[in-house]
Amino acid sequence: MTLHTQKELEFLLNHPKTSHATSDVNKETIERRAFSPKQIKLFASKYSNLEPLLECTFKKDNQAQRLLPDIIDNSVVKLISGGQKNQREKKNFCLRRNIGVIFSGGPAPGGHNVISGIYDETKKYNPESKVYGFLMGPAGLLESKYVEITASLVDAHRNMGGFSMIKTGRAKIDSVNKIQLALKTCMSLELDALVIIGGDDSNTNAAFLAQAFKNSGIKVIGVPKTIDGDIQVKSNEGQTLCAISFGFHTAAVAFSRNISNLTTDASSDIKYWHVCKVMGRVASHLTLECAFQTHANLSLIGEEFADYVDQRRIDKAKKKKIIDYTAYGMTLRHLSRLICDTILKRAASGKNFGVIIIPEGILEFINEIQIFIIKLNKIIADYNRIHDLDFHTSFPLVTSKLDYLKRLSQGLADTGGILIWNLRDDELFNQLPTFFQKGLLVERDTHGNFQFSQVRTEQIILDMVKEYLGVLKEQGRYKIGIDRLSYTGIMENAMLNKDGFAKAIFQDPDSKFLLMKKNIISRKTLHQALVDSNIIGADETIPDAVLELFKKSEPQFKTQTHFYGYDGRGSDPTHFDCNYTYNLGLTAFHLIANGATGQMAAIKNLEKTFDEWEPIGIPIAGLMHLEERKGKLELVIEKSIVDLNSNAFRVFKALRDQWLALESNQDRYRRPGPVMFSKNTEEDRPITLILNSI
């Protein structure tokens, strides 16, 4: 580089415009950090008290009563003004405190605001108090790795997405030894309280730590986090105490913006079916919300398939006086047929394009796949128990795992006396694509869950769809409808008898969209149809205009697949989540200051306007029940799935046929607002919440 060019480069790099354009921090980031979330009116009071909501109860699990005796009788509590506190109580409220915070599990937008709320409120009551953040999730607690949360650290992360302030992790505190290590760390920091920000498994950890730490005086509070939206709490009396976990709204809007862009592309290029897989391993809440946000042509809600019954097959079997067991429970093949039905209907209306949304965990609701998952979980757990070895270490290759399954089906492997895997299982399993077999045999996550995000769910379904569409095309059932006006224009320009040709080649010449007759599946059969109708002679060629129409009617099924997950969970939080999470942080502090432990900080009335939000504490032990994990029963918080009797699902079911847009040339796609921190530029809360509040 010459001296002249070197000086030019230095001038360019040092120019104020270059510095501004390439800065790590842009104007929006500065504005985000400066944004002040609203505070629930109660927090303007100097002090707070806890008021038990005795009208809200939970059914107590026997195992929870046995393992969590010191927190099982916690009641739902509501934060109320503490103006009546005496001087001693006020002094205790303002004590110098050390509070630890942990992010646990995958990131969710708004997590930083939980810490901001805890930090601000802690310092407000006593500037001498300290907040410590454990690094890399629960592992930081076990390994005593932490950082003191400072004002500059908090200010750099206010209203920002991710968990980058202290990072996160998925370590489980699931043994006496680990609990003792956690307690040792907390004692060394002289913690008064620990706040665990996480999902259902993380809040389960919080309950066991609350029980273990009870005698030490260290309080443990959970905060509900998951973009999947599967932490929703209702009392036995049907009262909604926690309508949705934080991060759900942001992720749904982020996904919906991207899906909305695809609806625009699909209706512009008119040749692709965009298949969008969105996060949601156990529940389809995100898919349902994205459906409302975008009005995609087809959205599959897994919960709808769980109890599916094929009445047609049942009636057919009754006539033969037999029982067709395959009529109960959705199969992969039937699911592919349902999708094909949508594609056929749209094509018949002249639209061989569209957008489909599927939840990543849809296969968990497919009967045959669920049976495989349950059986494989049991086989792996039994192998580990009987041989005192790790199944995945013993059989590192898929081929070796498949060989072990084959030996099981032949009764050649040690199963502890129970034949779980039979020849029929072997036969059905071998029919699955190789990559899906591999997916079903991958190692479970740390919580024992099948890792659906590791499986190309959409590809499995699409392969079956493409195969069946090929059959339908050969049968003359998969065709693109031709708009009558378009047909008339083409024929008049070619000066051909439009009525005569219509009767010869179309199924219903009077319909709005004209479909070629089923037997016309090639140029040869088209020529024969025209000859049979005396339109042309046997030695005459097909008119160019009619050939053009035939080409228009021939469908090509082209797809683009997309996965939305990590992009949404890493998004900056919406105005809703900014406010929600900050107030969760304030709630967590007030629960601690009032001596609560084993409670989940929550906001009641989220579905209503902000002025009606109420900070509460929900007893975590009351939410727990026994569930199969890694082949064993464990005490965990029950996940909430889509309620098929809810307002939101009923409205979705009533409107989804309209979103197919079969009768109109204009699709009914909806464009959601962008992810912003101003309530004037985005949806102010999840649509599903709005509908369920009616």
C-alpha positions in Angstrom: 0.0 0.0 0.0 1.4 3.4 -1.0 1.7 6.3 1.5 -1.0 8.1 -0.5 -3.5 5.3 -0.2 -2.5 4.6 3.4 -3.4 8.3 4.3 -6.6 8.0 2.4 -7.6 4.9 4.4 -6.6 6.5 7.7 -8.7 9.5 6.8 -11.7 7.3 5.9 -11.4 5.2 9.1 -11.1 8.3 11.3 -14.0 10.1 9.6 -16.9 10.8 12.0 -19.4 9.3 9.6 -17.4 6.1 9.5 -17.3 5.9 13.3 -21.0 6.5 13.5 -21.9 4.0 10.8 -19.8 1.2 12.1 -20.3 1.7 15.9 -21.3 -1.3 18.0 -24.2 0.7 19.3 -26.8 2.2 17.1 -29.5 4.8 17.9 -32.2 2.1 18.5 -30.0 0.3 21.0 -29.4 3.5 22.9 -33.1 4.3 23.0 -33.9 0.7 24.1 -31.5 0.9 27.0 -32.9 4.2 28.1 -36.5 3.0 27.9 -38.2 2.8 31.3 -40.8 0.0 31.6 -44.0 0.8 33.4 -44.4 -0.3 37.0 -47.6 -1.8 38.5 -49.1 0.8 40.8 -48.6 -1.2 43.9 -44.8 -0.8 43.5 -45.1 2.9 44.0 -46.1 2.1 47.6 -43.2 2.2 50.1 -43.8 -1.3 51.4 -45.8 -4.4 50.5 -47.5 -7.3 52.3 -48.6 -10.8 51.3 -52.3 -11.6 51.3 -53.1 -15.3 50.9 -55.6 -16.0 48.1 -57.3 -19.0 49.8 -59.9 -19.2 47.1 -57.1 -20.5 44.7 -56.1 -24.1 45.4 -54.2 -26.9 43.8 -54.4 -30.7 44.0 -51.4 -31.8 46.0 -49.5 -34.7 44.6 -48.7 -37.4 47.2 -45.0 -37.6 46.1 -44.7 -33.8 46.3 -46.1 -33.9 49.9 -43.5 -36.5 50.8 -40.5 -34.8 49.2 -41.4 -31.1 49.7 -43.0 -31.1 53.2 -41.8 -27.6 54.2 -43.3 -25.8 51.1 -46.2 -28.0 50.0 -48.6 -26.0 52.1 -47.7 -22.7 50.6 -50.7 -20.8 49.4 -51.1 -18.5 46.4 -50.3 -15.0 47.7 -51.1 -11.6 46.4 -48.9 -8.5 46.9 -50.8 -5.7 48.5 -49.8 -2.3 50.0 -47.8 -2.6 53.2 -48.7 0.8 54.7 -49.9 -0.9 57.9 -46.5 -2.4 58.7 -45.0 -1.6 62.1 -41.6 -0.1 62.6 -39.9 -3.5 63.1 -41.5 -4.9 59.9 -40.4 -1.8 57.9 -36.9 -2.2 59.2 -36.8 -5.9 58.2 -38.2 -4.9 54.8 -35.2 -2.6 54.2 -32.5 -4.9 55.6 -29.2 -5.2 53.7 -29.6 -8.3 51.5 -27.5 -10.4 49.2 -29.5 -11.9 46.4 -28.3 -14.4 43.7 -29.8 -14.8 40.3 -29.5 -17.6 37.7 -30.6 -17.9 34.1 -31.5 -21.6 33.5 -32.3 -23.2 30.1 -32.6 -21.6 26.7 -32.8 -17.8 26.4 -36.1 -15.9 26.3 -36.5 -12.2 25.5 -36.9 -10.1 28.6 -34.7 -12.1 31.0 -32.4 -9.1 31.5 -35.3 -7.0 32.6 -36.1 -9.5 35.4 -32.6 -8.9 36.7 -33.0 -5.2 36.2 -36.2 -5.2 38.2 -34.6 -7.2 41.0 -31.5 -5.0 41.0 -33.4 -1.7 41.0 -35.8 -2.7 43.8 -33.0 -4.2 45.9 -30.9 -1.1 45.7 -34.0 1.1 46.2 -34.7 -0.3 49.7 -31.0 -0.6 50.7 -28.1 0.7 48.6 -25.8 -1.6 50.6 -27.5 -4.7 49.3 -25.8 -6.7 46.6 -27.0 -8.8 43.7 -24.8 -11.7 42.3 -25.3 -13.3 39.0 -24.2 -17.0 38.6 -22.4 -17.6 35.3 -23.4 -20.1 32.8 -26.6 -21.1 34.5 -26.9 -23.6 37.4 -23.3 -24.7 36.7 -22.2 -21.4 38.0 -24.0 -22.1 41.3 -22.4 -25.5 41.6 -18.9 -24.3 40.7 -19.2 -21.0 42.6 -18.6 -18.9 39.5 -20.4 -15.6 39.7 -20.2 -11.8 39.1 -21.5 -9.0 41.2 -24.3 -7.2 39.2 -23.5 -3.5 39.0 -25.4 -0.5 37.7 -23.3 -0.3 34.6 -23.9 -4.0 33.8 -27.6 -3.6 34.3 -27.8 -0.4 32.2 -26.0 -2.1 29.3 -28.6 -4.8 29.2 -31.9 -3.1 30.0 -34.7 -4.1 27.5 -32.2 -6.1 25.5 -32.6 -9.6 24.3 -30.7 -12.7 25.2 -29.1 -13.9 28.5 -25.7 -12.5 27.6 -25.3 -10.5 30.9 -24.4 -13.7 32.8 -25.0 -16.4 30.2 -27.1 -19.5 30.7 -26.8 -23.3 30.9 -28.8 -26.5 31.3 -27.1 -28.2 34.2 -29.5 -30.0 36.6 -29.2 -29.8 40.3 -30.7 -33.3 40.8 -28.7 -35.0 43.5 -28.0 -34.5 47.3 -24.4 -33.8 46.5 -25.3 -31.1 44.0 -27.7 -29.5 46.4 -25.0 -29.4 49.0 -22.6 -27.8 46.6 -25.3 -25.2 45.7 -25.9 -24.5 49.4 -22.2 -24.2 50.1 -21.9 -21.5 47.4 -24.9 -19.6 48.7 -23.6 -19.7 52.3 -20.2 -18.5 51.2 -21.8 -15.4 49.6 -24.1 -15.0 52.6 -27.1 -15.0 50.3 -30.5 -14.2 51.7 -32.2 -15.4 48.6 -31.8 -17.1 45.2 -33.9 -16.3 42.1 -34.0 -19.0 39.4 -35.2 -17.7 36.0 -36.2 -20.6 33.9 -38.8 -23.0 32.5 -40.8 -25.9 34.1 -37.7 -28.0 34.9 -35.8 -24.9 36.3 -38.7 -24.1 38.5 -38.8 -27.7 39.6 -35.2 -27.2 40.6 -36.3 -24.1 42.5 -38.8 -26.1 44.5 -36.3 -28.7 45.6 -33.7 -26.0 46.5 -36.4 -24.1 48.5 -37.0 -27.3 50.5 -33.3 -28.0 51.0 -32.4 -24.4 51.9 -35.4 -24.0 54.3 -33.4 -24.5 57.5 -30.6 -22.2 56.3 -33.0 -19.3 55.9 -32.1 -18.8 52.3 -35.3 -18.0 50.3 -35.7 -19.5 46.7 -38.0 -17.9 44.2 -38.7 -19.1 40.6 -39.6 -16.9 37.6 -41.6 -18.5 34.7 -39.6 -18.3 31.4 -40.1 -20.2 28.1 -40.9 -19.0 24.6 -42.9 -22.2 24.1 -45.6 -20.8 26.3 -46.1 -24.1 28.1 -46.0 -22.6 31.6 -49.6 -21.5 32.2 -51.2 -21.8 35.6 -54.8 -22.2 36.5 -56.1 -23.0 40.0 -58.5 -26.0 40.7 -61.3 -23.4 40.6 -60.3 -22.4 37.0 -58.8 -19.1 37.9 -56.0 -18.1 35.5 -53.0 -17.1 37.7 -50.3 -17.1 35.0 -51.6 -16.7 31.5 -48.3 -17.1 29.7 -44.6 -17.2 30.4 -42.3 -14.4 29.5 -40.6 -14.4 26.1 -43.6 -16.0 24.3 -45.0 -12.8 22.9 -41.7 -11.6 21.5 -40.8 -15.0 19.9 -44.3 -15.2 18.4 -44.0 -11.7 16.9 -40.5 -12.3 15.6 -41.5 -15.6 14.0 -44.7 -14.1 12.6 -42.8 -11.2 11.0 -40.6 -13.7 9.1 -43.6 -15.9 8.2 -45.5 -12.8 7.0 -42.6 -12.0 4.7 -43.0 -15.5 3.2 -46.7 -15.0 2.6 -45.8 -11.9 0.6 -43.2 -13.9 -1.3 -45.5 -16.8 -1.9 -48.3 -14.6 -3.3 -45.8 -12.7 -5.5 -43.8 -15.6 -7.0 -46.8 -17.9 -6.9 -44.8 -21.1 -7.2 -43.7 -22.1 -3.7 -45.2 -23.7 -0.7 -43.3 -22.3 2.3 -43.2 -24.8 5.2 -42.4 -23.1 8.5 -41.4 -25.2 11.5 -41.6 -23.1 14.7 -40.4 -24.0 18.2 -42.8 -25.8 20.5 -41.6 -29.3 21.6 -44.5 -30.3 23.7 -47.2 -27.7 23.0 -48.4 -25.8 19.9 -49.0 -22.4 21.5 -46.5 -20.6 19.3 -48.0 -22.1 16.1 -51.5 -21.0 17.2 -50.3 -17.5 18.0 -48.4 -17.3 14.7 -51.5 -18.5 12.9 -53.5 -15.6 14.3 -50.6 -13.2 13.6 -50.2 -14.2 9.9 -53.4 -16.0 8.7 -51.1 -18.7 7.1 -53.1 -21.0 4.8 -52.6 -24.1 7.0 -51.4 -24.2 10.6 -51.2 -27.6 12.3 -52.0 -27.8 16.0 -50.5 -31.0 17.4 -53.0 -31.2 20.3 -55.8 -31.6 17.8 -54.3 -34.9 16.6 -53.8 -36.4 20.1 -57.2 -37.9 20.4 -58.0 -38.1 16.7 -60.5 -40.7 15.6 -61.1 -41.6 11.9 -64.9 -42.1 11.8 -64.8 -43.2 8.2 -62.6 -46.1 9.0 -64.7 -47.0 12.1 -67.9 -47.1 10.0 -66.2 -49.1 7.3 -64.9 -51.6 9.9 -68.4 -51.9 11.5 -69.9 -53.0 8.2 -67.3 -55.8 8.1 -68.0 -56.5 11.8 -64.4 -56.0 12.8 -62.4 -53.4 14.8 -60.0 -51.2 12.9 -57.5 -50.2 15.6 -55.6 -47.9 13.1 -58.7 -45.6 13.1 -57.7 -44.4 16.6 -54.8 -41.9 16.7 -53.4 -39.8 13.9 -50.7 -41.5 11.7 -48.0 -40.0 9.7 -49.7 -41.1 6.5 -53.0 -39.6 7.5 -51.3 -36.3 8.4 -49.7 -36.2 5.0 -53.1 -36.7 3.4 -54.6 -33.8 5.4 -51.8 -31.5 4.0 -52.3 -32.8 0.5 -56.0 -32.0 0.8 -55.2 -28.4 1.5 -52.7 -28.3 -1.4 -55.3 -29.8 -3.8 -58.0 -27.3 -2.7 -55.8 -24.3 -3.2 -54.5 -25.6 -6.5 -58.1 -26.1 -7.7 -58.7 -22.5 -6.9 -55.8 -21.5 -9.1 -53.3 -21.2 -6.2 -50.5 -23.7 -6.3 -48.6 -21.9 -3.5 -49.1 -21.0 0.1 -47.7 -21.1 3.6 -47.9 -23.9 6.2 -46.9 -23.6 9.9 -46.1 -26.7 11.9 -44.9 -27.0 15.5 -41.5 -28.7 15.9 -43.1 -31.3 18.3 -46.0 -32.3 16.1 -44.6 -35.8 15.8 -45.1 -36.2 19.6 -48.9 -36.1 18.9 -48.6 -38.8 16.1 -49.7 -42.1 17.6 -47.2 -44.4 16.0 -44.3 -42.0 16.7 -45.3 -41.5 20.3 -45.3 -45.3 20.8 -41.8 -45.5 19.3 -40.6 -42.7 21.6 -42.1 -44.3 24.7 -40.7 -47.8 23.9 -37.2 -46.5 23.0 -37.1 -44.4 26.2 -37.9 -47.6 28.2 -35.4 -49.7 26.2 -32.6 -47.2 26.8 -33.5 -46.8 30.5 -33.7 -50.6 31.0 -30.3 -51.2 29.3 -28.7 -48.6 31.5 -30.2 -50.2 34.6 -29.5 -53.8 33.8 -26.0 -53.4 32.4 -24.9 -50.4 34.5 -23.7 -48.9 31.2 -24.7 -45.9 29.0 -26.7 -47.1 26.0 -25.4 -44.4 23.7 -21.8 -45.1 24.7 -22.2 -48.8 24.2 -23.8 -48.3 20.8 -22.3 -45.1 19.4 -23.3 -45.9 15.8 -26.9 -45.9 14.5 -26.2 -49.2 12.8 -25.2 -50.8 16.1 -28.3 -49.4 17.8 -30.5 -50.8 15.0 -28.8 -54.1 15.4 -29.6 -54.1 19.1 -33.3 -53.4 18.4 -33.3 -56.3 15.9 -31.9 -58.6 18.5 -34.6 -57.4 20.9 -37.3 -58.2 18.5 -35.9 -61.7 18.1 -35.6 -62.2 21.9 -31.8 -62.4 21.7 -31.1 -59.4 24.0 -31.4 -59.1 27.7 -34.5 -57.0 28.5 -35.1 -58.0 32.1 -37.8 -60.5 31.0 -40.1 -58.1 29.2 -40.3 -58.1 25.4 -40.9 -54.4 24.7 -39.8 -54.4 21.0 -41.4 -56.9 18.8 -41.2 -58.0 15.1 -44.0 -55.6 14.2 -42.1 -52.7 15.8 -39.1 -53.7 13.8 -41.0 -53.8 10.6 -42.7 -50.4 11.1 -39.4 -48.8 12.2 -37.6 -50.0 9.1 -40.2 -48.2 7.0 -39.2 -44.8 8.4 -36.5 -42.7 6.6 -33.0 -43.4 7.7 -32.4 -39.9 9.0 -35.6 -40.2 11.1 -34.6 -43.5 12.6 -31.3 -41.7 13.6 -33.3 -38.9 15.0 -35.4 -41.2 17.2 -32.3 -42.9 18.5 -30.3 -39.7 19.4 -29.4 -39.1 23.0 -32.1 -37.5 25.0 -31.5 -34.0 26.5 -30.5 -33.5 30.1 -34.2 -33.6 31.2 -34.8 -36.9 29.3 -36.8 -35.2 26.6 -36.7 -36.4 22.9 -34.9 -33.7 21.0 -37.4 -32.8 18.2 -35.3 -29.8 17.1 -32.6 -32.3 16.0 -35.1 -34.0 13.7 -36.1 -32.6 10.3 -39.8 -33.0 11.1 -40.9 -31.0 8.1 -38.8 -33.1 5.7 -40.4 -36.3 6.9 -43.9 -35.0 6.4 -43.0 -33.3 3.0 -41.5 -36.5 1.6 -44.8 -38.3 2.3 -46.8 -35.3 0.9 -44.7 -35.3 -2.4 -45.1 -39.0 -2.8 -48.9 -38.9 -2.5 -49.2 -35.8 -4.6 -47.4 -37.7 -7.4 -50.1 -40.4 -7.1 -52.9 -37.8 -7.2 -51.3 -36.2 -10.2 -51.3 -39.5 -12.1 -54.9 -40.0 -11.1 -55.8 -36.6 -12.6 -56.9 -35.3 -9.2 -54.1 -32.8 -8.6 -54.6 -29.9 -11.1 -54.4 -26.1 -11.1 -57.7 -24.4 -11.6 -57.8 -21.8 -14.4 -59.7 -18.6 -13.7 -62.7 -18.3 -16.1 -61.8 -14.7 -17.1 -58.2 -15.8 -17.9 -59.6 -18.7 -20.0 -62.0 -16.5 -21.9 -59.2 -14.0 -22.7 -56.8 -16.7 -24.0 -59.5 -18.3 -26.2 -60.8 -15.0 -27.6 -57.3 -13.9 -28.5 -56.8 -17.2 -30.3 -60.2 -16.8 -31.9 -61.3 -20.3 -30.7 -64.7 -21.5 -29.6 -64.4 -21.1 -25.9 -67.7 -22.9 -25.1 -66.9 -25.9 -27.3 -63.4 -26.4 -25.9 -64.6 -25.9 -22.3 -67.1 -28.8 -22.6 -64.4 -31.0 -24.1 -61.6 -30.4 -21.6 -63.1 -29.1 -18.3 -64.9 -31.0 -15.5 -67.4 -28.2 -14.9 -67.4 -25.6 -17.7 -69.6 -23.3 -15.6 -67.5 -23.1 -12.5 -65.4 -20.0 -11.5 -62.2 -22.0 -11.6 -61.9 -24.5 -14.5 -60.3 -27.9 -13.8 -59.1 -30.1 -16.6 -61.0 -33.5 -16.7 -59.3 -36.2 -14.6 -58.5 -38.3 -17.6 -56.5 -35.5 -19.3 -53.1 -36.1 -17.7 -50.9 -35.7 -20.8 -50.8 -34.1 -24.3 -51.8 -37.5 -25.7 -54.9 -37.7 -23.5 -55.7 -34.0 -24.2 -55.5 -34.7 -28.0 -57.8 -37.7 -27.6 -60.4 -35.7 -25.6 -60.5 -33.1 -28.4 -60.8 -35.7 -31.0 -63.6 -37.5 -29.1 -65.5 -34.2 -28.8 -65.1 -33.6 -32.6 -63.2 -30.4 -31.9 -60.3 -31.5 -34.0 -59.5 -34.3 -36.4 -57.3 -37.3 -35.4 -54.5 -36.0 -37.7 -54.8 -32.4 -36.5 -52.5 -30.8 -33.8 -53.7 -29.3 -30.5 -54.1 -25.5 -30.8 -51.3 -23.6 -29.1 -53.7 -21.7 -26.9 -55.1 -25.0 -25.6 -51.6 -26.3 -25.0 -50.9 -23.2 -23.0 -54.0 -23.9 -20.9 -52.8 -27.5 -20.3 -49.4 -26.3 -19.2 -51.1 -23.8 -16.8 -53.2 -26.7 -15.3 -50.1 -28.9 -14.7 -48.9 -28.5 -11.1 -45.3 -28.6 -9.9 -45.1 -28.9 -6.1 -42.1 -26.8 -5.1 -41.3 -26.2 -1.5 -39.0 -24.0 0.7 -38.5 -25.1 4.3 -37.7 -22.8 7.2 -37.1 -23.3 10.9 -37.9 -20.5 13.4 -36.5 -20.9 16.9 -33.2 -19.5 17.9 -33.8 -16.2 16.0 -37.0 -15.6 18.0 -35.7 -16.5 21.4 -32.7 -14.2 20.8 -34.9 -11.2 19.8 -35.1 -8.0 21.7 -38.3 -8.0 23.8 -41.5 -6.4 22.8 -43.1 -3.7 24.8 -45.3 -6.3 26.5 -42.3 -8.5 27.5 -40.3 -5.4 28.6 -43.0 -4.4 31.0 -43.9 -8.0 32.0 -40.4 -9.1 32.9 -39.4 -5.9 34.8 -42.5 -6.3 37.0 -41.6 -10.0 37.5 -38.3 -8.8 38.9 -40.0 -6.4 41.2 -42.4 -9.1 42.3 -39.5 -11.5 43.0 -37.9 -8.9 45.3 -41.1 -8.2 47.2 -41.7 -11.9 47.7 -38.2 -12.2 49.2 -38.6 -9.1 51.3 -41.8 -10.5 52.8 -40.2 -13.8 53.7 -41.6 -16.0 50.9 -39.8 -19.1 49.6 -40.8 -21.9 47.2 -43.0 -19.4 45.3 -43.0 -18.6 41.6 -43.2 -14.8 40.9 -46.1 -14.2 38.5 -48.4 -11.5 37.2 -52.1 -12.1 37.2 -54.5 -10.6 34.6 -51.9 -10.4 31.9 -54.7 -10.7 29.4 -56.1 -7.4 30.6 -54.9 -3.9 30.4 -51.7 -3.0 32.3 -53.7 -1.1 35.0 -55.3 -4.4 36.0 -52.1 -6.4 36.3 -51.6 -7.9 39.8 -48.3 -9.3 41.2 -48.7 -12.7 42.9 -46.7 -15.7 44.2 -47.7 -19.2 43.1 -46.6 -22.2 45.2 -44.3 -24.3 43.0 -44.9 -27.5 44.9 -48.6 -27.3 44.2 -47.9 -27.4 40.5 -45.9 -30.6 40.6 -46.8 -34.1 39.6 -45.2 -37.4 38.6 -44.1 -37.7 34.9 -42.0 -40.2 33.0 -38.5 -39.0 32.3 -35.7 -41.2 30.9 -37.9 -44.2 31.6 -38.4 -43.3 35.3 -41.1 -41.4 37.1 -40.0 -38.0 38.3 -41.6 -35.1 40.1 -41.9 -32.1 37.7 -44.1 -29.2 36.9 -46.8 -30.2 34.4 -46.5 -28.5 31.0 -49.5 -26.7 29.6 -50.7 -27.6 26.1 -53.2 -26.0 23.9 -56.7 -26.3 25.3 -59.0 -27.4 22.5 -62.0 -25.9 24.4 -60.3 -22.5 24.8 -61.7 -19.4 23.0 -58.5 -19.1 21.0 -58.6 -22.6 19.5 -62.4 -22.4 18.9 -61.9 -19.1 17.0 -59.0 -20.5 15.1 -61.0 -23.6 14.1 -63.9 -21.4 12.9 -61.6 -19.1 10.8 -59.0 -21.5 9.3 -61.1 -22.4 6.3 -61.4 -18.7 5.5 -57.6 -18.4 5.6 -57.4 -21.0 2.9 -58.9 -18.3 0.7 -60.4 -20.7 -1.9 -63.2 -18.5 -3.2 -61.3 -15.2 -3.6 -58.4 -14.2 -5.8 -57.1 -12.2 -2.8 -55.5 -14.1 0.0 -56.2 -13.0 3.6 -52.7 -12.8 4.9 -52.1 -10.5 7.9 -49.0 -8.4 8.6 -48.1 -8.3 12.3 -46.3 -5.3 13.8 -42.5 -5.3 14.2 -40.8 -6.1 17.5 -40.5 -2.8 19.2 -40.5 -1.4 22.8 -43.2 1.1 22.1 -46.8 0.0 22.6 -47.9 2.2 19.6 -46.0 0.2 17.1 -46.8 -3.5 17.8 -49.4 -5.9 19.1 -49.8 -4.9 22.8 -50.2 -8.6 24.0 -50.6 -12.1 22.5 -53.7 -12.5 20.4 -54.4 -15.8 22.1 -54.5 -14.1 25.4 -56.9 -11.5 24.1 -59.3 -14.1 22.8 -59.1 -16.3 25.9 -60.0 -13.2 28.1 -63.4 -12.9 26.4 
